[in-house]
Amino acid sequence: MDVNRLPILATARELYGRLVYTHLTHEKERLIWTGKVCWMNRFNITLASATTFFAIISATLRPAWSIMVTALFAVATVSFLMWQSNYDPAGKEAQHRTAAKELLWIREQLLLLITDCHISTYPQRDLERRLDVITRELTAVYKFAPNTSPEAYRQAKADIDAGHFTFSDEEIDLLLPVTLRSNQP
């Protein structure tokens, strides 16, 4: 490999390594928020069901205690909905999903750039331009991406350390059509 390409390749590889962590961390954060959204939706349904149940009892049997319980559940339901609308877990989940998709696209571009660095006939100037464009795009995504939690980072690191982003030749071959496999039968 041409010695002038080494800084481009080294920079692309460094960005790629950081990007794998960042992308997976946003995916893990999205999953955390998805769990919170599901829990909150179930809690909303439970509160609304209890309020409706006690409202029916109050309307049919008219005991004084059921009117009070209905009022308490109604206040709890409205309070929870107001808190949830300010907290906006679904919005946070959507922000992390969008960030993860943007990061995945940039990650694929970096992978192609790393591959092209190994092609000796590929013009070095084009490699430099692509690296510059990718770096600018990555900076823009980082600038507007939501913050992630330490828990999401721990989960991402555990997945990467366990080898979830590495494949053996046999695993890759199983995903490819027979004509594209490295170990064709």
C-alpha positions as a printed Julia matrix, in Angstrom:
185×3 Matrix{Float64}:
   0.0     0.0    0.0
   1.16    3.5   -0.86
   2.58    5.24   2.23
   0.53    8.38   1.43
  -2.7     6.4    1.89
  -1.8     5.22   5.38
  -3.0     8.38   7.19
  -6.33    8.2    5.34
  -6.71    4.52   6.22
  -5.67    5.08   9.84
  -8.17    7.92  10.27
 -10.97    5.95   8.61
 -10.27    2.95  10.83
 -10.26    5.1   13.97
 -13.55    6.71  13.0
 -15.0     3.31  12.16
 -14.07    1.85  15.54
 -15.64    4.75  17.43
 -18.66    4.66  15.18
 -19.34    0.97  15.84
 -19.52    1.73  19.57
 -21.64    4.85  19.08
 -24.08    3.16  16.71
 -24.57    0.17  18.98
 -24.91    2.42  22.04
 -27.75    4.32  20.34
 -29.4     1.01  19.42
 -29.18   -0.12  23.05
 -30.52    3.25  24.25
 -33.41    2.91  21.8
 -34.21   -0.51  23.26
 -34.11    0.92  26.8
 -36.57    3.67  25.81
 -38.77    1.16  23.96
 -39.07   -0.81  27.2
 -40.01    2.37  29.08
 -42.61    3.26  26.45
 -44.17   -0.23  26.71
 -44.22   -0.04  30.51
 -45.82    3.42  30.46
 -48.45    2.37  27.91
 -49.4    -0.62  30.06
 -49.59    1.61  33.12
 -51.81    4.07  31.21
 -54.13    1.25  30.18
 -54.28   -0.01  33.76
 -55.11    3.43  35.15
 -57.73    4.08  32.47
 -59.28    0.63  33.03
 -59.45    1.12  36.8
 -60.97    4.58  36.34
 -63.58    3.19  33.94
 -64.33    0.23  36.22
 -64.94    2.44  39.25
 -66.93    4.95  37.17
 -69.27    2.13  36.12
 -69.62    0.99  39.73
 -70.29    4.59  40.81
 -72.92    5.06  38.11
 -74.76    1.82  38.79
 -74.43    1.2   42.55
 -73.82    4.79  43.71
 -71.79    4.02  46.84
 -69.94    7.07  48.16
 -66.59    5.26  48.37
 -66.63    4.37  44.64
 -67.11    8.02  43.68
 -64.03    8.91  45.74
 -62.0     6.03  44.28
 -63.08    7.0   40.75
 -61.99   10.58  41.39
 -58.61    9.4   42.74
 -57.99    7.16  39.72
 -59.04    9.97  37.36
 -56.58   12.35  39.02
 -53.85    9.69  38.92
 -54.54    9.01  35.23
 -54.45   12.68  34.24
 -51.35   13.31  36.37
 -49.52   10.37  34.82
 -50.47   11.47  31.3
 -49.24   15.0   31.99
 -45.97   13.69  33.4
 -45.59   11.33  30.44
 -46.2    14.11  27.92
 -43.45   16.21  29.52
 -41.09   13.22  29.82
 -41.8    12.1   26.21
 -40.29    8.6   26.22
 -41.62    7.84  22.73
 -39.9    10.95  21.38
 -36.61    9.95  22.99
 -36.92    6.44  21.56
 -37.53    7.93  18.1
 -34.51   10.25  18.42
 -32.23    7.32  19.23
 -33.68    5.25  16.38
 -33.01    8.09  13.92
 -29.48    8.63  15.26
 -28.72    4.9   15.02
 -29.92    4.75  11.4
 -27.85    7.79  10.44
 -24.8     6.34  12.17
 -25.3     2.99  10.44
 -25.34    4.69   7.04
 -22.12    6.57   7.82
 -20.59    3.38   9.15
 -21.25    1.66   5.83
 -19.65    4.6    4.0
 -16.55    4.31   6.18
 -16.36    0.58   5.52
 -16.44    1.24   1.77
 -13.75    3.91   2.17
 -11.52    1.49   4.09
 -12.01   -1.05   1.32
 -11.2     1.51  -1.37
  -7.99    2.51   0.47
  -6.71   -0.98  -0.3
  -7.33   -0.59  -4.05
  -4.11    0.8   -5.45
  -5.74    2.27  -8.56
  -8.25    4.31  -6.58
  -7.16    7.98  -6.72
  -5.79    9.22  -3.4
  -7.4    12.65  -3.87
 -10.84   10.99  -4.1
 -10.14    9.07  -0.9
  -9.2    12.31   0.87
 -12.39   14.01  -0.35
 -14.57   11.11   0.74
 -12.95   11.02   4.17
 -13.58   14.75   4.53
 -17.24   14.41   3.53
 -17.79   11.42   5.82
 -16.11   13.23   8.72
 -18.35   16.27   8.23
 -21.48   14.09   8.07
 -20.42   12.22  11.19
 -19.76   15.47  13.05
 -23.23   16.72  12.13
 -24.87   13.53  13.41
 -22.86   13.64  16.64
 -23.81   17.29  17.1
 -27.55   16.62  17.03
 -27.72   13.06  18.39
 -29.3    12.68  21.84
 -27.13   11.7   24.78
 -26.9     8.07  25.74
 -26.84    6.5   29.19
 -24.03    4.61  30.89
 -26.3     1.54  30.88
 -26.62    1.63  27.08
 -22.85    1.96  26.75
 -22.29   -1.0   29.1
 -24.69   -3.13  27.05
 -23.04   -2.09  23.77
 -19.55   -2.8   25.12
 -20.66   -6.24  26.36
 -22.05   -7.09  22.9
 -18.9    -5.94  21.13
 -16.64   -7.73  23.62
 -18.69  -10.9   23.07
 -17.97  -10.7   19.32
 -21.43   -9.71  18.1
 -19.88   -7.66  15.28
 -17.51  -10.27  13.96
 -18.33  -13.11  11.6
 -16.42  -16.19  10.57
 -16.0   -16.93   6.87
 -18.49  -19.77   7.26
 -21.14  -17.47   8.78
 -20.73  -14.94   5.98
 -20.88  -17.68   3.37
 -24.21  -18.89   4.79
 -25.67  -15.41   4.23
 -24.48  -15.13   0.63
 -25.77  -16.77  -2.54
 -23.78  -19.88  -3.46
 -22.03  -18.14  -6.37
 -20.62  -15.42  -4.07
 -19.35  -17.7   -1.31
 -15.62  -17.92  -0.66
 -15.84  -21.66  -0.01
 -17.98  -22.68  -2.95
 -19.05  -26.35  -2.96
